[in-house]
Amino acid sequence: MSGENSMSVTGKVLALLEAFSHETPALTLTELSRRTGLSLPTVHRRAAELVAWGALERGHDRRYRVGLRLWEVAALSPRGHGIRDIALPFIQNLHDATKQQHVHLSVRNHLDVVILERLSAPRAPQVISRAGGRFGTFATGAGLVLLAHAPADVREEYLRGPLPRYSENTVTDAGRIRSILAAVRRQGYSSSDRMMGPDIHCVGAPVHGPDGSVVAAVSICFRAGTQSFQDVAPSVRATARSISRAFAVPFPRGSE
């Protein structure tokens, strides 16, 4: 395969890992070959190396799955692990106080929203988010906050692309989105009015790092008609401010 010959070994390995998704967590060698465009012998060699290292696991069904070694490595990321460790007690309190809801802690990775943590109640409205999930959309409460506080060139890059529609309420007009983002910056929180689903409301607020930049967003999703944005926003904003203040407190040094 000419395309395969032009790929480095690292590129082939990354292509194999990228083939897995939340919808397809287990894949055979043939499926990996088809998804990556790599030959079966190449897939077999690279997959065997990844299994030996622990990045992949092979089950009794002969399917490959992402291994725990990758989770261990990912947990070292300061943007994910450090932020989550600081924020978790605060978003847990928010979740306990709001009862049957979803609470999210999210960060921006260029044009994607990455969910670091999701706390949910059994009767909360059904949403497609999950911890560790990645969304190429900013229609959520957290997404609107992160896009509103992203650099101007990032915002414009996103708005130039195709804007996905998830419900009849999803805003896909770039001009309207710019107005929404300006309001988010002005009022200090976002409100996603059924943009991700016909019965889902979301409110988000920015988390600031020590230098004042927005490093994450706290958001809560609740069933439309049960509460108003104005009722929920103060709790979300207070939680985001508490996390922001915690960033200014240095980590305790452990004993050598």
N, C-alpha and C positions, 0 to 999 in steps of 0.2 A: 504494500500500500504506500503510494507516494506521500500521502499526508502523514502516515505513521513514520516514514523515514526522516521526515523533517522535524519530528518532535524529539526533544531531549528526553532522557530517562525520567527526569523530574516532572516534565510535562505529562508523560504517560502515567506516572503515579498519581499526579493530581487529577488527571482525567478519570482515573478509576474511582478515586474518592468522591469526585463530584457527581458520579453516576448515581450515587445513593441519594434518596430523598425521604421525606416523611411518608410520602405515598408509596415509595418502593424501597423499603428498608432491607430487603433480602433479594439478592440477585444471583443467578447462575453465571458460569463462565460465558456461556453463549449470550446471555442478556447483557453482561458487561461488555462483551465484544461489540454487540450491536449498538449499545448506547455510546461507546467511546470511539467507534470506528477503528479500533485496534484489532489486530489479528488474534485468533485464539491462542497460538503459541506465546505471543507477547503477553496477553492477558494472564495466561497460566503462570508465566515466570514472575511477572510483577506481583500478582496476587499472592503467590507462594511466599515471596519476600515480605509482603505486608503482613501476612499471617504469622510468619516467624517473628516479626518485630512486635506484633500485637495491635497493629492498626486495623486489621481485619480479622474476623473469626469465621471459621467454616463449620457449619452445623451438620448434623446427621443427614439432613435433607440435601446436602451438597451445595447449599446456597451460602453465599458470603454475606456477612453483616459487618457493620462498623464495630471495631473492637474498643474495649475500655481504655486501651493505651492512649487513644486519641483524646478521650475525655480527660485523662490525667494531664495531658499536655495543654489542652485548651483551658483547663482550670488555672494555668499559670498566667494567662493573659491579664495584665493589670487593668485593662479597660472593662473586662467582664468580671473577673473574680473579685478584684478590689472594690469596684463599685457595688457589686451585689452584697459583699460582706458588710459594707457600711450601711447600705440601704435596707437590708432585710428586716431588722427589728422595726423600722418605721413603717414599711409597707405591710408588715404583719399586723401592726396596730391599726392601720387604716382598714385592712381587710376585716379584722375583728369588729371594728366599729360600724362598718357598712353592711355587714352580714352577707346577704345573698348576691354577691357581685363578683366580678373579676377585677383584680388589681394587677397592673403590669409595671415592670421596670424595664425600660428600653433605651437603647443607644442607637446612634446613626453610624452606619458604615458606608460612607459615600452616598449612594442613591438607595440604599436599603435600610430598613428598620430591623434591628436585631433585638429580640426579646430575651433579656437576661433572666427574668423570673416572672412567673405567673402564679398567683394565688387565687383559687376559685372555690366557690361554695357549691354544694350539690344541686341547688335549684337555680343557679345563676343562668342567664341566657346563654344559648349555645353560640360559641365563637370559634373561629378557625385558628386562633393563636395558640402557641405553645412555647414553653421555655426552650430556648435554643433555636426557635424558629426565626426565619428571615422573610421579610416582605419587601417587595419592590414597589411599595405604595406608601403614601403619606396620608391616606384618608382616615386613619385612626386618630384618636385623641392624642396619643403619644407622637404619632407621625407628624401631625400638624405642628406640634410644639418643636420637634426636632428640625423640621424643614423651615419653620419661621425663623429659627435662630442659626440656621446654617449660613455659610458664606453666600453672598449674592450670586456668585457664579455657579454654585451648586444648585441653588434654587432655580436658576434659569435653565440649567442643564436638564433638571427634572421636568420642568414645565414645557420644554421643547419636545420631550418624548411623548409616546402614546400614553395617555392617562387612563388607567383601567376603570371600568365601571362595575361596581358590585351591587348596586341597587338603583332604583329610579331616583334616589336622592343623592347619589354620588356626584360631586361637582367635578366636571371634567373640562370646564372652561378656564384657561390659564389666567385670564383677567380676573375672574371671580376668585380664583384661588389666591392670587396676589392680595386681593382685598381681605380675604379671610386671614391670611398670614400676618398682614399688617395689624389686624384687630387682635390677633393672638399676642403679638409683641406689646401692643398697647395695654391690653387688659390683664395680662399676666397668666392667662390660661386659655385652653382651646376647648371647643365644643364641637364634636362630630355628631351631627343630627341625622342618624340613620344612614350614614354614608357607607357603612360596611355591611348593613343588613336592614331589612324593613322594620325591625323592632329593637335595634341596638343604638343606645346613646353612649357616647364616651366623652369624658372630660380629662384633660391632661394639663400638667404644669411642669415647668423647667426645673431641673436640678443643676445648680451652678457649682463649678469646681473652685479651688482656692484662688485662681486667677480671674474669677468672675465669668468665665465662658460657660456655656451650657454643655454639660457633659452627658446628660441623660434626661429622661422624662419619666415622671410617674403618671399613671393614668388609671382610670376606673371605668369599666363598662357596666351598664345597667339596662334593664328592660325599659323601653320607651313607655311613658305613661305612668311609671311608678314614682318618679321623682323629677324635679326640674334641674336644669344645669346649675341654676343659682343656688339650689339646696346643696348640691354635691361639691361645687367648686371650692368653697372655703376649706373643706377637709383635705382635698387633694393639694391645694396650694400650701396649706400648713405642713403637710407631710413633706412636700418638695423642699420647703424652706428648712425644715428640721434636718433633712439629709444634707442639704447644702452647708448648714452650719457644722455638721459632723465632719465634713471634709476638711474643715479648718483645724480640726483637732488631730495632732500627730498620733500615729500608731504607737502603742506601748512597745518598747524594745524588750524582747525576750532575753532570758539569761543565756549567756554564752555556753 
